[in-house]
Amino acid sequence: MASLTAGRTAFTASSAFRPERRSVVVRAMATQLSQDELKKQAAWKAVDYVKSGMVVGLGTGSTAAFAVDRIGQLLKDGTLKDIIGAKSLGIPLATLDEQPKLDVAIDGADEVDPNLDVVKGRGGALLREKMVEKASAKFVCIVDDSKLVKGLGGSKLAMPVEIVQFCHK
Protein backbone atom coordinates (compact mmCIF):
# COMPACT_ATOMS: atom_id res chain seq x y z
CA MET A 1 0.00 0.00 0.00
CA ALA A 2 1.46 3.35 -1.00
CA SER A 3 0.55 6.60 0.70
CA LEU A 4 0.65 9.91 -1.14
CA THR A 5 0.07 13.33 0.37
CA ALA A 6 -1.24 16.53 -1.14
CA GLY A 7 -1.73 19.50 1.14
CA ARG A 8 -3.42 18.35 4.33
CA THR A 9 -5.05 15.34 2.71
CA ALA A 10 -3.44 11.92 2.66
CA PHE A 11 -4.16 9.66 -0.28
CA THR A 12 -3.82 5.92 -0.11
CA ALA A 13 -3.52 4.04 -3.38
CA SER A 14 -3.97 0.34 -2.74
CA SER A 15 -3.88 -2.66 -4.97
CA ALA A 16 -5.24 -5.96 -3.78
CA PHE A 17 -2.99 -8.60 -2.31
CA ARG A 18 -4.10 -11.11 -4.94
CA PRO A 19 -1.83 -10.86 -8.01
CA GLU A 20 -4.68 -11.47 -10.48
CA ARG A 21 -6.31 -8.19 -9.42
CA ARG A 22 -5.81 -5.18 -11.66
CA SER A 23 -7.73 -2.78 -9.49
CA VAL A 24 -6.59 0.22 -7.51
CA VAL A 25 -8.57 2.03 -4.83
CA VAL A 26 -7.80 5.71 -4.32
CA ARG A 27 -9.23 7.17 -1.14
CA ALA A 28 -8.88 10.53 0.54
CA MET A 29 -8.62 10.76 4.31
CA ALA A 30 -9.01 14.02 6.20
CA THR A 31 -11.18 15.27 9.02
CA GLN A 32 -11.42 18.98 8.18
CA LEU A 33 -12.72 18.66 4.62
CA SER A 34 -16.26 18.12 3.41
CA GLN A 35 -17.24 14.80 1.86
CA ASP A 36 -17.41 16.48 -1.57
CA GLU A 37 -13.88 17.90 -1.14
CA LEU A 38 -12.59 14.44 -0.20
CA LYS A 39 -14.31 12.93 -3.24
CA LYS A 40 -12.89 15.63 -5.49
CA GLN A 41 -9.33 15.22 -4.22
CA ALA A 42 -9.46 11.42 -4.52
CA ALA A 43 -10.95 11.69 -8.03
CA TRP A 44 -8.26 14.13 -9.16
CA LYS A 45 -5.61 11.72 -7.83
CA ALA A 46 -7.26 8.86 -9.74
CA VAL A 47 -6.90 10.85 -12.96
CA ASP A 48 -3.11 10.45 -12.57
CA TYR A 49 -3.67 6.95 -14.03
CA VAL A 50 -4.97 8.48 -17.28
CA LYS A 51 -2.41 9.15 -20.00
CA SER A 52 -2.78 10.71 -23.45
CA GLY A 53 -4.20 8.38 -26.08
CA MET A 54 -6.03 6.11 -23.63
CA VAL A 55 -9.54 4.75 -23.96
CA VAL A 56 -11.10 5.51 -20.56
CA GLY A 57 -14.25 4.09 -18.97
CA LEU A 58 -15.89 6.74 -16.80
CA GLY A 59 -18.46 6.15 -14.08
CA THR A 60 -21.64 8.15 -13.66
CA GLY A 61 -21.82 8.57 -9.88
CA SER A 62 -21.16 11.70 -7.85
CA THR A 63 -17.56 10.72 -7.11
CA ALA A 64 -16.70 9.76 -10.69
CA ALA A 65 -18.14 13.09 -11.88
CA PHE A 66 -15.16 14.85 -10.26
CA ALA A 67 -12.78 12.65 -12.31
CA VAL A 68 -14.73 13.36 -15.50
CA ASP A 69 -14.51 17.11 -14.81
CA ARG A 70 -10.75 16.86 -14.19
CA ILE A 71 -10.13 14.93 -17.42
CA GLY A 72 -12.13 17.58 -19.28
CA GLN A 73 -9.95 20.32 -17.76
CA LEU A 74 -6.73 18.49 -18.67
CA LEU A 75 -7.93 18.02 -22.25
CA LYS A 76 -8.86 21.68 -22.50
CA ASP A 77 -5.46 22.90 -21.26
CA GLY A 78 -3.58 20.41 -23.47
CA THR A 79 -2.11 18.28 -20.67
CA LEU A 80 -4.02 15.27 -22.02
CA LYS A 81 -4.72 14.53 -25.67
CA ASP A 82 -6.77 11.97 -27.58
CA ILE A 83 -8.85 10.58 -24.71
CA ILE A 84 -12.09 8.74 -25.39
CA GLY A 85 -14.66 9.04 -22.59
CA ALA A 86 -17.27 11.80 -22.00
CA LYS A 87 -18.62 13.92 -24.84
CA SER A 88 -20.19 16.70 -22.75
CA LEU A 89 -16.75 17.82 -21.56
CA GLY A 90 -15.09 17.61 -24.94
CA ILE A 91 -14.00 14.00 -24.47
CA PRO A 92 -14.97 11.91 -27.53
CA LEU A 93 -17.56 9.29 -26.59
CA ALA A 94 -17.70 5.64 -27.68
CA THR A 95 -19.69 2.55 -26.68
CA LEU A 96 -18.23 -0.76 -25.51
CA ASP A 97 -19.26 -2.16 -28.89
CA GLU A 98 -17.01 0.42 -30.57
CA GLN A 99 -14.21 0.23 -27.98
CA PRO A 100 -14.41 -3.24 -26.37
CA LYS A 101 -11.03 -2.83 -24.64
CA LEU A 102 -10.42 0.03 -22.22
CA ASP A 103 -7.04 1.11 -20.90
CA VAL A 104 -8.44 2.28 -17.58
CA ALA A 105 -11.86 2.69 -15.96
CA ILE A 106 -12.55 5.14 -13.13
CA ASP A 107 -15.64 4.88 -10.92
CA GLY A 108 -16.78 5.09 -7.33
CA ALA A 109 -18.09 2.29 -5.12
CA ASP A 110 -20.80 1.86 -2.54
CA GLU A 111 -18.58 -0.07 -0.11
CA VAL A 112 -14.93 -1.20 0.01
CA ASP A 113 -13.59 -3.77 2.49
CA PRO A 114 -9.95 -4.23 3.63
CA ASN A 115 -9.38 -6.82 0.84
CA LEU A 116 -10.49 -4.22 -1.74
CA ASP A 117 -13.63 -6.19 -2.51
CA VAL A 118 -16.33 -3.70 -3.48
CA VAL A 119 -20.08 -3.35 -3.61
CA LYS A 120 -21.20 -1.44 -6.68
CA GLY A 121 -24.52 -0.95 -8.37
CA ARG A 122 -26.73 0.69 -5.75
CA GLY A 123 -27.27 3.44 -8.29
CA GLY A 124 -28.95 0.94 -10.61
CA ALA A 125 -26.13 0.32 -13.10
CA LEU A 126 -24.72 -2.96 -11.72
CA LEU A 127 -24.49 -4.87 -15.01
CA ARG A 128 -23.09 -1.91 -16.95
CA GLU A 129 -20.49 -1.19 -14.25
CA LYS A 130 -19.36 -4.83 -14.25
CA MET A 131 -19.06 -4.84 -18.04
CA VAL A 132 -16.94 -1.67 -18.06
CA GLU A 133 -14.65 -2.98 -15.31
CA LYS A 134 -14.22 -6.33 -17.09
CA ALA A 135 -13.33 -4.55 -20.37
CA SER A 136 -10.67 -2.46 -18.64
CA ALA A 137 -6.97 -3.27 -18.23
CA LYS A 138 -6.99 -1.29 -14.95
CA PHE A 139 -9.88 -0.27 -12.71
CA VAL A 140 -9.42 2.74 -10.41
CA CYS A 141 -12.05 2.88 -7.69
CA ILE A 142 -12.51 6.26 -5.98
CA VAL A 143 -13.88 6.37 -2.44
CA ASP A 144 -13.85 8.57 0.63
CA ASP A 145 -13.70 7.16 4.16
CA SER A 146 -17.50 6.92 4.38
CA LYS A 147 -17.38 3.97 1.93
CA LEU A 148 -14.89 1.88 3.94
CA VAL A 149 -16.38 -1.10 5.80
CA LYS A 150 -14.91 -4.00 7.79
CA GLY A 151 -16.84 -6.48 5.64
CA LEU A 152 -19.14 -6.21 2.63
CA GLY A 153 -22.67 -5.38 3.73
CA GLY A 154 -21.22 -3.48 6.69
CA SER A 155 -23.02 -0.26 5.83
CA LYS A 156 -26.34 -2.08 6.37
CA LEU A 157 -27.71 -0.51 3.19
CA ALA A 158 -29.45 -2.48 0.45
CA MET A 159 -27.29 -4.98 -1.42
CA PRO A 160 -27.68 -4.71 -5.21
CA VAL A 161 -29.05 -7.83 -6.85
CA GLU A 162 -28.82 -8.45 -10.56
CA ILE A 163 -31.78 -10.13 -12.28
CA VAL A 164 -31.31 -10.69 -15.97
CA GLN A 165 -34.35 -11.54 -18.09
CA PHE A 166 -32.78 -14.47 -19.93
CA CYS A 167 -32.28 -16.46 -16.71
CA HIS A 168 -35.50 -15.74 -14.85
CA LYS A 169 -37.02 -19.24 -15.23
C-alpha positions as CSV (number, residue, x, y, z in Angstrom):
1,M,0.0,0.0,0.0
2,A,1.5,3.4,-1.0
3,S,0.5,6.6,0.7
4,L,0.7,9.9,-1.1
5,T,0.1,13.3,0.4
6,A,-1.2,16.5,-1.1
7,G,-1.7,19.5,1.1
8,R,-3.4,18.3,4.3
9,T,-5.0,15.3,2.7
10,A,-3.4,11.9,2.7
11,F,-4.2,9.7,-0.3
12,T,-3.8,5.9,-0.1
13,A,-3.5,4.0,-3.4
14,S,-4.0,0.3,-2.7
15,S,-3.9,-2.7,-5.0
16,A,-5.2,-6.0,-3.8
17,F,-3.0,-8.6,-2.3
18,R,-4.1,-11.1,-4.9
19,P,-1.8,-10.9,-8.0
20,E,-4.7,-11.5,-10.5
21,R,-6.3,-8.2,-9.4
22,R,-5.8,-5.2,-11.7
23,S,-7.7,-2.8,-9.5
24,V,-6.6,0.2,-7.5
25,V,-8.6,2.0,-4.8
26,V,-7.8,5.7,-4.3
27,R,-9.2,7.2,-1.1
28,A,-8.9,10.5,0.5
29,M,-8.6,10.8,4.3
30,A,-9.0,14.0,6.2
31,T,-11.2,15.3,9.0
32,Q,-11.4,19.0,8.2
33,L,-12.7,18.7,4.6
34,S,-16.3,18.1,3.4
35,Q,-17.2,14.8,1.9
36,D,-17.4,16.5,-1.6
37,E,-13.9,17.9,-1.1
38,L,-12.6,14.4,-0.2
39,K,-14.3,12.9,-3.2
40,K,-12.9,15.6,-5.5
41,Q,-9.3,15.2,-4.2
42,A,-9.5,11.4,-4.5
43,A,-10.9,11.7,-8.0
44,W,-8.3,14.1,-9.2
45,K,-5.6,11.7,-7.8
46,A,-7.3,8.9,-9.7
47,V,-6.9,10.8,-13.0
48,D,-3.1,10.4,-12.6
49,Y,-3.7,7.0,-14.0
50,V,-5.0,8.5,-17.3
51,K,-2.4,9.2,-20.0
52,S,-2.8,10.7,-23.5
53,G,-4.2,8.4,-26.1
54,M,-6.0,6.1,-23.6
55,V,-9.5,4.7,-24.0
56,V,-11.1,5.5,-20.6
57,G,-14.2,4.1,-19.0
58,L,-15.9,6.7,-16.8
59,G,-18.5,6.1,-14.1
60,T,-21.6,8.1,-13.7
61,G,-21.8,8.6,-9.9
62,S,-21.2,11.7,-7.9
63,T,-17.6,10.7,-7.1
64,A,-16.7,9.8,-10.7
65,A,-18.1,13.1,-11.9
66,F,-15.2,14.8,-10.3
67,A,-12.8,12.7,-12.3
68,V,-14.7,13.4,-15.5
69,D,-14.5,17.1,-14.8
70,R,-10.8,16.9,-14.2
71,I,-10.1,14.9,-17.4
72,G,-12.1,17.6,-19.3
73,Q,-10.0,20.3,-17.8
74,L,-6.7,18.5,-18.7
75,L,-7.9,18.0,-22.2
76,K,-8.9,21.7,-22.5
77,D,-5.5,22.9,-21.3
78,G,-3.6,20.4,-23.5
79,T,-2.1,18.3,-20.7
80,L,-4.0,15.3,-22.0
81,K,-4.7,14.5,-25.7
82,D,-6.8,12.0,-27.6
83,I,-8.8,10.6,-24.7
84,I,-12.1,8.7,-25.4
85,G,-14.7,9.0,-22.6
86,A,-17.3,11.8,-22.0
87,K,-18.6,13.9,-24.8
88,S,-20.2,16.7,-22.7
89,L,-16.8,17.8,-21.6
90,G,-15.1,17.6,-24.9
91,I,-14.0,14.0,-24.5
92,P,-15.0,11.9,-27.5
93,L,-17.6,9.3,-26.6
94,A,-17.7,5.6,-27.7
95,T,-19.7,2.5,-26.7
96,L,-18.2,-0.8,-25.5
97,D,-19.3,-2.2,-28.9
98,E,-17.0,0.4,-30.6
99,Q,-14.2,0.2,-28.0
100,P,-14.4,-3.2,-26.4
101,K,-11.0,-2.8,-24.6
102,L,-10.4,0.0,-22.2
103,D,-7.0,1.1,-20.9
104,V,-8.4,2.3,-17.6
105,A,-11.9,2.7,-16.0
106,I,-12.6,5.1,-13.1
107,D,-15.6,4.9,-10.9
108,G,-16.8,5.1,-7.3
109,A,-18.1,2.3,-5.1
110,D,-20.8,1.9,-2.5
111,E,-18.6,-0.1,-0.1
112,V,-14.9,-1.2,0.0
113,D,-13.6,-3.8,2.5
114,P,-9.9,-4.2,3.6
115,N,-9.4,-6.8,0.8
116,L,-10.5,-4.2,-1.7
117,D,-13.6,-6.2,-2.5
118,V,-16.3,-3.7,-3.5
119,V,-20.1,-3.3,-3.6
120,K,-21.2,-1.4,-6.7
121,G,-24.5,-1.0,-8.4
122,R,-26.7,0.7,-5.7
123,G,-27.3,3.4,-8.3
124,G,-29.0,0.9,-10.6
125,A,-26.1,0.3,-13.1
126,L,-24.7,-3.0,-11.7
127,L,-24.5,-4.9,-15.0
128,R,-23.1,-1.9,-17.0
129,E,-20.5,-1.2,-14.2
130,K,-19.4,-4.8,-14.3
131,M,-19.1,-4.8,-18.0
132,V,-16.9,-1.7,-18.1
133,E,-14.7,-3.0,-15.3
134,K,-14.2,-6.3,-17.1
135,A,-13.3,-4.6,-20.4
136,S,-10.7,-2.5,-18.6
137,A,-7.0,-3.3,-18.2
138,K,-7.0,-1.3,-14.9
139,F,-9.9,-0.3,-12.7
140,V,-9.4,2.7,-10.4
141,C,-12.1,2.9,-7.7
142,I,-12.5,6.3,-6.0
143,V,-13.9,6.4,-2.4
144,D,-13.8,8.6,0.6
145,D,-13.7,7.2,4.2
146,S,-17.5,6.9,4.4
147,K,-17.4,4.0,1.9
148,L,-14.9,1.9,3.9
149,V,-16.4,-1.1,5.8
150,K,-14.9,-4.0,7.8
151,G,-16.8,-6.5,5.6
152,L,-19.1,-6.2,2.6
153,G,-22.7,-5.4,3.7
154,G,-21.2,-3.5,6.7
155,S,-23.0,-0.3,5.8
156,K,-26.3,-2.1,6.4
157,L,-27.7,-0.5,3.2
158,A,-29.4,-2.5,0.5
159,M,-27.3,-5.0,-1.4
160,P,-27.7,-4.7,-5.2
161,V,-29.1,-7.8,-6.9
162,E,-28.8,-8.4,-10.6
163,I,-31.8,-10.1,-12.3
164,V,-31.3,-10.7,-16.0
165,Q,-34.3,-11.5,-18.1
166,F,-32.8,-14.5,-19.9
167,C,-32.3,-16.5,-16.7
168,H,-35.5,-15.7,-14.9
169,K,-37.0,-19.2,-15.2
